[in-house]
Amino acid sequence: VIVIASFDAKDFKTALESFKAAYDLNPSWKLLYNIAHCNAALKNYGVALDSFEKYLAAGGDEIAQERRDEVLGELDRLRKVVGDLEINAPDGLTVYVDGYDWGVTPLPGTVPVPSGSVLLIELKRDGQVVFTVNKSVRGGATAVVTYTERDESKVETGPQPAVVTQPVAPVQPVPQTAPAPAP
């Protein structure tokens, strides 16, 4: 009841938190519809798009045609204001975009994000940030974020090659001139 009251009062942040908590307790595909609407209202367009797509996929034939048409219309609208991030990184890193956890690399696809805004992308291992970058994406476009780790096991620690230098010509002194007297 509190969730519906928050939603009806357009307190989408409180409603979203409540819908997500309910989904965590009982992951019903029906809650994804409400989660998507709250995210869209909060301009979390990429998360809203992802939630609507999951809603349609999980609900399948159980979704009434009128509701399906509504969601498809909303997906068309969201796709115009969303771009994609392609994350290329070693396996096992958790991907966060503006604080939202998109999962662990390798991701199953691109990450839908709102276009035009600067996003904070963080890659974490065991809760520690190993990579961070700010990125923006145009609507309908895909931006690529690539992170590679240096493999310390392949770093050679043996003798280093000699450094060859070329002799440098001596610098000729610049003749000093007396400053001009003040007028």
Buried (B, 14 or more C-beta within 10 A) or exposed (E): EEBEEBBEEEBBEBBBBBBBEBBEEEEEBEBBBBBBBBBBBBEBBBBBBBBBBBBBEBBEEEBEEEBBEBBEEBBEBBBEBBBBBBBEBBEEBBBBBBEBEBEBBBBEEBBBBBBEEEBEBBBBBEEEEBBEEEBBBEBEEEBEBEBEEEEEEEEEEEEEEEEEEEEEEEEEEEEEEEEEEEE
